[in-house]
């Protein structure tokens, strides 16, 4: 559900996706707007980390509007729960570098700048950008070691390309 909420543009799109999946959309209520206002102080670190890592798997292939929303979510998360973002600093450095180098959408660039600013203000996060904690190790402890190794963010593992395709198909199925 977290991945769907990260990808939908609004409440109506969420209802359409849930309906096409066989879920009664009237049972969900107004969840589409809760992602930005989500009370992240109640969620545990592992859930936030795992949901955010899943969200970042195909980041470079997302539309600008969704990248913008994800970057703003990451900035909010960096302010509220820096210990979660600490584990994501390695991939975030790559994401920010790619976004700031190649993106032409001013709103997405503004969101990337906001995230970079949040990371730079926190000394722990700033240091973690230089010497990142390996996300793969943390996900391995959670039982999801193949998730990051098989995603589009890590092209060093060419032997896992078949898993990359399966991971992308799984994300497509979750969204559709």
N, C-alpha and C positions, 0 to 999 in steps of 0.2 A: 504494500500500500504506500509505503514511503517513496518508492521509486515512481509510482503512478502520480502521486501528489507533486513530485519534483518535475514531472514532465508535462502536466496538463496546464493549459493556459487559463482555464477558469472553471467555474462550477458546472456549467453546461457540458463542457468537454469531459469532465470527470463523470457526470451522470451518463453520458453516451458510452464511455468506455466501460463503465460498470455494467450498464444494460447489455452491451454486446458480449460481455463476459458471463452473463447469466446471473449477475448479482442485482438484487432489487435496489436501485439507486435511492429510493425514498428512505431506506434504512440508514443511509450514510449521513443525511442531514447536510449541514453547511461546512463540510470538512475542507473543501478546496481553499477556503480563506484561512484555515488554521495553520497552514505550514509556516507562514511568516510569523505568526503570533504564537507558535507552539511553545508551550512551557517546557523549555529544554532543561530547566533546573530539576524537573522530576524524572527525566529519562536517565538511565544509567549510561556510563561512559562507553561500555561495550556496544550497546545498541546504537548509540549515536555514531560511534566510529564505524561500525559495520554498515549501517544505512548510508552514511556519507561515502564510504569507500565504494559501495555498490553504485551510488549515484555518479561517481567520478570515472567509472570503468569506461564509458563511451563518451566522455566529455568533449573530446575534440570533434566529434561528429554531430554534435547538437546544434540546433539553430541558435542564432545570437540571443533571442529572447530567453531561451531556456538557460543558456550559458550565463546570461546576466542574472537571472533569478538564482542560479546555483552559486555564483560568486558572491552575491549579496547574502545568501544563506550562510556561506562559509565565513563571511565577515562577521555576521551576527554570532555565529558559533565561536569564532576566535575571541570575541569580546566576552561572551558569557561562559564558555567552557574551554579555555585555552589548553587544558590537559588533553582534550580529545584532539584538537587541531595539531598538537605537538607531534602526534604520530603520523599526521598527513603532510607535514612540511616538505618532505622529499617530492611527492607528486605535485604538491601545490607550487613548488618552485618551477617545475616543468610547465604546469598549466599557466602560471602567470607569465613565464617567458614566452610561451607560444601565443598567448592572448595579446600581450603587449606588443609582440613583434608582428603579428599577422592579422589581427582583428581590425576591421574598418568601421565597426559600429561604435558610435560615440558613447552610447549607454552602457555597452558591455565593457568598453575601455574604462569608463568611470567606475564601474563595479570592480574591475580588476585593480584599479588604483585604490579604491576603498579597502579591498582585502589586503593589498600590499601595505597600506598604511597601518591597518590593524596588526599585521604580523610584525611590522617594524617597531611599533610602540611597545610591544611586550618583549622584554629581554630574552625570555626563554624561547619564544617562537622565533625571534630574530636569530638567535644562536642555532636553533634547530634547522633553519634554512641552510646554514653552512655545513652542519654535521647532522643530517637527518637520521631519525630512528627508522630502521627498516620496517616499512609497513607490512611487508610479507611476513616478518617474524611475529608481529602482533596478530595478524590475521591467522597465522598458523596456530597460535595459542588459542584462538577462538574456534578453530576447526575449519577455517575458510582459506587455507593457504593457496589453493589453486585459483582463487578469485582474481587476485592481483597479478599473479604470474601469467595468467592467460588473457589479460585485458589489453586494450589498445594503448595504454599508457606505458607498457613495458615491452618493447620490441626486442629485447636482448635474448628472449627465450623463444627462438624460432621453432624449436621442437614442439612447442605447445600451440602452434597455430590452429590445429584442429579444435583445441579447447576454446581458443579465442572465438572461432566461428560459432561454436555451440553456446558460448556465453552471450554473444551478441544476439543469437536467435532466441535465447531464453529471455533476454531483456525485451526483445520485440514482442514475444508472446505475452509477457507481463503487461506491456503497454497496450497491446491490442486486446 
